[in-house]
Amino acid sequence: MRENGVHRLVFSSSCSIYGEAARIPIDEQAPPRPTNPYARSKWVCEQIIADACRQHPELAAYSLRYFNPVGAHPSGLLGEDPRGIPQNVMPYLMQVAIGRLERLSIFGRDYPTADGTAVRDYIHVMDVAQAHRIALERLDEVTGLETLNLGTGVGTSVLELVRAVSATCGKSLPYDIVERRQGDVAKLVADPGAAARKWGWRTTRNLAAMCRDAWRFQLLNPAGFDDDLTRPAAIPTARSLDADAMPRSPAPDHR
Ligand SMILES: O=c1ccn([C@@H]2O[C@H](COP(=O)(O)OP(=O)(O)O[C@H]3O[C@H](CO)[C@@H](O)[C@H](O)[C@H]3O)[C@@H](O)[C@H]2O)c(=O)[nH]1
């Protein structure tokens, strides 16, 4: 950072850092307990940034701990198109809905949750984007490393998510219950209070909006993005994106 004159940054961290938290909802004071290599890698990066900021007071950073970002730009031009078989539940469900995959495997139905499937705090990617805009605008106020949760505070089980996506696309999506996935935890739900107090930022898009926008992207891009990005038609231009969808403040209500 110092070598390149970059004294401030926004780090994309993850709720997975918290692991099996003692209290739900989870605030930023909860001790990190990563349960898989991805979560650990995020935790290690946060510590490196914190050490650098301690050693060199001119350095400062926000670490934004995303809960589970899903959804797409409401224009349907930008969305999630993982390479190969999706590892995350929302893009997997989208590919089942569009007919590219047969059925979802739900990893575990014996978690200590209301319906036995794991609970996550899904957050619309546009809400995540808006939080980043605020973070960039307010980077000058930060000293050291400040961590903030980006979540809604609402927990949704895998079965509830399957039902919500099924309602959006108008068909009942098939699934099987299989073994738990190693490294998964039962429940990750944010206490988003710190970002609200600090920035006045709150999410404005609910689960129905997340499903609707993800589904619109999938319908408009049934086979995903064209891999050949040299073809001009494959690249959405800033003008082709609805400017109203990226407001400064206040945020629109996409419920
Ligand atoms: O085919 C699947 C995929 C996932 N799940 C379950 O769905 C939930 C959500 O899983 P997933 O979408 O893979 O996200 P997480 O593992 O909760 O979170 C990881 O993936 C997120 C999206 O990239 C990141 O934001 C997080 O930081 C990272 O920990 C979990 O209970 C999974 O067990 C299934 O049942 N079947």
The ligand as an SDF file (V2000), in Angstrom:
LIG
                    3D

 36 38  0  0  0  0  0  0  0  0999 V2000
  -25.7570  -26.6240   -3.6660 O   0  0  0  0  0  0  0  0  0  0  0  0
  -25.8950  -26.1020   -2.5350 C   0  0  0  0  0  0  0  0  0  0  0  0
  -25.1540  -24.9660   -2.1230 C   0  0  0  0  0  0  0  0  0  0  0  0
  -25.3500  -24.4820   -0.8430 C   0  0  0  0  0  0  0  0  0  0  0  0
  -26.2470  -25.0600   -0.0060 N   0  0  0  0  0  0  0  0  0  0  0  0
  -26.4760  -24.4910    1.3450 C   0  0  0  0  0  0  0  0  0  0  0  0
  -26.9240  -23.1680    1.1970 O   0  0  0  0  0  0  0  0  0  0  0  0
  -26.4030  -22.3350    2.2280 C   0  0  0  0  0  0  0  0  0  0  0  0
  -25.6400  -21.1760    1.5930 C   0  0  0  0  0  0  0  0  0  0  0  0
  -24.5060  -21.7050    0.9410 O   0  0  0  0  0  0  0  0  0  0  0  0
  -23.6320  -20.8550   -0.1160 P   0  0  0  0  0  0  0  0  0  0  0  0
  -24.5060  -20.1660   -1.0800 O   0  0  0  0  0  0  0  0  0  0  0  0
  -22.5860  -21.7760   -0.6580 O   0  0  0  0  0  0  0  0  0  0  0  0
  -22.9650  -19.7170    0.7760 O   0  0  0  0  0  0  0  0  0  0  0  0
  -22.1450  -19.8790    2.1630 P   0  0  0  0  0  0  0  0  0  0  0  0
  -21.3280  -21.1040    2.1600 O   0  0  0  0  0  0  0  0  0  0  0  0
  -23.0890  -19.6100    3.2790 O   0  0  0  0  0  0  0  0  0  0  0  0
  -21.2030  -18.6060    2.0440 O   0  0  0  0  0  0  0  0  0  0  0  0
  -20.0850  -18.5580    1.1760 C   0  0  0  0  0  0  0  0  0  0  0  0
  -20.4470  -18.0670   -0.0680 O   0  0  0  0  0  0  0  0  0  0  0  0
  -21.0210  -16.7620   -0.0360 C   0  0  0  0  0  0  0  0  0  0  0  0
  -21.4480  -16.3770   -1.4370 C   0  0  0  0  0  0  0  0  0  0  0  0
  -20.3520  -16.3060   -2.2610 O   0  0  0  0  0  0  0  0  0  0  0  0
  -20.0190  -15.7770    0.5320 C   0  0  0  0  0  0  0  0  0  0  0  0
  -20.6210  -14.5100    0.6360 O   0  0  0  0  0  0  0  0  0  0  0  0
  -19.6300  -16.2250    1.8880 C   0  0  0  0  0  0  0  0  0  0  0  0
  -18.6580  -15.3460    2.3670 O   0  0  0  0  0  0  0  0  0  0  0  0
  -19.0820  -17.6400    1.8220 C   0  0  0  0  0  0  0  0  0  0  0  0
  -18.8140  -18.0800    3.1240 O   0  0  0  0  0  0  0  0  0  0  0  0
  -25.4990  -23.2220    3.0710 C   0  0  0  0  0  0  0  0  0  0  0  0
  -26.2260  -23.6570    4.1810 O   0  0  0  0  0  0  0  0  0  0  0  0
  -25.2080  -24.4260    2.1670 C   0  0  0  0  0  0  0  0  0  0  0  0
  -25.0560  -25.6330    2.8820 O   0  0  0  0  0  0  0  0  0  0  0  0
  -26.9830  -26.1700   -0.3850 C   0  0  0  0  0  0  0  0  0  0  0  0
  -27.7850  -26.7020    0.3790 O   0  0  0  0  0  0  0  0  0  0  0  0
  -26.7710  -26.6600   -1.6400 N   0  0  0  0  0  0  0  0  0  0  0  0
  1  2  2  0
  2  3  1  0
  2 36  1  0
  3  4  2  0
  4  5  1  0
  5  6  1  0
  5 34  1  0
  6  7  1  0
  6 32  1  0
  7  8  1  0
  8  9  1  0
  8 30  1  0
  9 10  1  0
 10 11  1  0
 11 12  2  0
 11 13  1  0
 11 14  1  0
 14 15  1  0
 15 16  2  0
 15 17  1  0
 15 18  1  0
 18 19  1  0
 19 20  1  0
 19 28  1  0
 20 21  1  0
 21 22  1  0
 21 24  1  0
 22 23  1  0
 24 25  1  0
 24 26  1  0
 26 27  1  0
 26 28  1  0
 28 29  1  0
 30 31  1  0
 30 32  1  0
 32 33  1  0
 34 35  2  0
 34 36  1  0
M  END
$$$$
